Amino acid sequence: MEKTYQVIVVGIQDKKRVIDVADSEEEFKNMTVEKFKEKLAEKLPKEASDLSELRLFYTTKQLKDTDKFSDYGIKNNATFFVVFRLPGGR
């Protein structure tokens, strides 16, 4: 039986969602933030379809789209926080 690697995402509409990320530890570690955002977009309301507006945080760090989960030491069942970038500002 294969193990499914998942993360928990908190933030959009104040809901907690469990997102399936990968079927192997290697695939999980090599998952890029950008690729994960694509998986996440499938579970979010249509208003969240612009991935460039999503900001993901793990512990105290904002995740960069080009980085891999392994760059941050992200493990199975980790919790991410997601927010939308606000227009305006500097």
C-alpha positions in Angstrom: 0.0 0.0 0.0 1.4 3.4 -1.0 1.6 6.3 1.4 0.2 9.6 0.4 2.2 12.6 1.4 0.1 15.6 2.4 0.2 19.1 3.8 -2.4 21.1 5.7 -3.3 24.5 4.4 -4.9 27.1 6.6 -6.1 30.5 5.5 -8.5 30.8 2.6 -12.1 31.5 3.9 -10.7 30.6 7.4 -10.8 26.9 6.4 -8.3 24.1 7.0 -7.7 21.9 3.9 -5.6 18.7 3.5 -3.9 18.6 0.2 -2.4 15.4 -1.3 1.0 16.3 -2.6 2.9 13.1 -3.6 2.9 9.3 -3.6 6.6 9.0 -2.6 9.0 10.8 -0.2 11.3 11.7 -3.1 8.5 13.2 -5.1 7.4 15.1 -2.0 10.9 16.5 -1.3 11.3 17.6 -4.9 7.9 19.3 -5.1 8.4 23.0 -6.0 6.3 25.6 -4.4 5.0 26.7 -7.8 3.9 23.1 -8.6 2.2 22.8 -5.2 0.3 26.1 -5.8 -1.1 24.5 -9.0 -2.4 21.5 -6.9 -3.7 23.9 -4.3 -5.6 26.0 -6.9 -7.7 22.9 -7.8 -9.1 22.9 -4.2 -9.7 26.7 -3.9 -12.6 28.9 -5.0 -12.4 30.3 -8.5 -11.5 33.7 -7.0 -8.1 32.2 -6.0 -7.2 31.1 -9.5 -4.4 33.7 -10.0 -1.5 31.8 -8.5 0.7 34.9 -8.6 -1.5 36.4 -5.9 -1.1 33.5 -3.5 1.5 33.7 -0.7 2.5 30.6 1.2 4.1 30.6 4.6 5.8 27.8 6.4 6.9 28.5 10.0 8.1 32.1 9.7 9.2 32.0 6.0 7.4 33.0 2.9 8.0 30.3 0.3 9.5 31.2 -3.1 7.9 29.6 -6.1 11.2 28.2 -7.4 12.2 26.5 -4.2 11.6 22.8 -3.3 10.0 21.5 -0.2 13.3 20.0 0.8 14.9 23.5 0.8 12.7 24.4 3.8 12.8 21.0 5.5 9.0 20.5 4.9 7.8 17.1 6.1 4.6 15.1 5.6 1.6 16.7 7.3 3.3 20.1 7.7 1.0 23.1 8.0 1.2 26.0 5.5 -0.6 29.4 5.8 -1.9 31.0 2.7 -2.8 34.6 2.1 -3.6 36.7 -1.0 -1.3 39.5 -2.0 -3.0 42.8 -1.4 -3.1 45.3 -4.3 -1.3 48.6 -3.8 1.5 49.3 -1.4 5.2 49.5 -2.3 
